[in-house]
Amino acid sequence: MTGQYDMFNQGSASQFGERQTDLEELIEESHRLEATQTKYRGSNDQEYQIYLSCADDGKGGDITRNGLPLKTYSEWLGS
């Protein structure tokens, strides 16, 4: 099978420890993205207010949950 692509011989994670390093880099990037997302959206209180203003059907129902009552702050935090 000459010419077959060998993922372990084409510069990918082939040495012991390289896969761990790749995983650690992905985890770090994920944490950076989470921090950025929170920074742009604001605090939990501010984000809850966004939820209320967007999800309220005008009668206290949640348009994202087929008209069920809007979530309380505690319910929203837990979801």
N, C-alpha and C positions, 0 to 999 in steps of 0.2 A: 504494500500500500504506500508506495512512494508518492509524495505530493499531497498526502492527506494532511489536513491541518491538525496539528498537535497543540492544543491549548497550553500544555505544560512545557512547551519548548518554543514559544513565540513571545517571550517577554512578559507573560502573565505571571501570576503568583505561583512560582514553582519551587521556591525555597522555603524551608521551614521558617515560620514566623512572618512571612510576607502577607499571608492571608489575614493574620491577626492585625497587622499594621493597617491593611486596607479596611478592615472592619472598624478599627479604632478611628480612622479618618472619617468614615461614614457616620459614625456616632457623633463625632465632634461637629461635623457639618450639620447634622440634624439638630443638635443643641443650638448652633448659631441661628438656624432658621426659626426655631421656636422662640428664641430671644427677640429676633427681629419682628416676628409676627405679633408678639405681645406688645412690643414697643410701639408699633404702628396702631394697634387697636386700642391701647390704653389699659387701664386697670380693669379688674373683673367687674367693678361697679359700672364703669363706663361701657364695657362690653354688654353687660346685662341690660343697660338702658337701650343699647342698639338693638338687642334682641326684642325688647318690648315694643320699640317703635316700628320695627319691621314685621313682627309676627302678629301683632294685634289686629284682629279683624274689625275693630271698632266697637265690638260688643264684649270685649274681654276674652274672646276666643283666640286660639292659636292657629293661624292659617297653615303652619307647618305640621300640625297634628290634627287635621280635619275638624277644627273648631273646638277641640277640647280646651278647657280653661288654660290660660297662660301659666307657665311654670312660675312658682315662687322663686325667690333668689336661691334658696337652699336647694330646691329641686333642680334649678338650672345649673348650679355649681356641680351637682352630682351627676349631671348628664354628660 
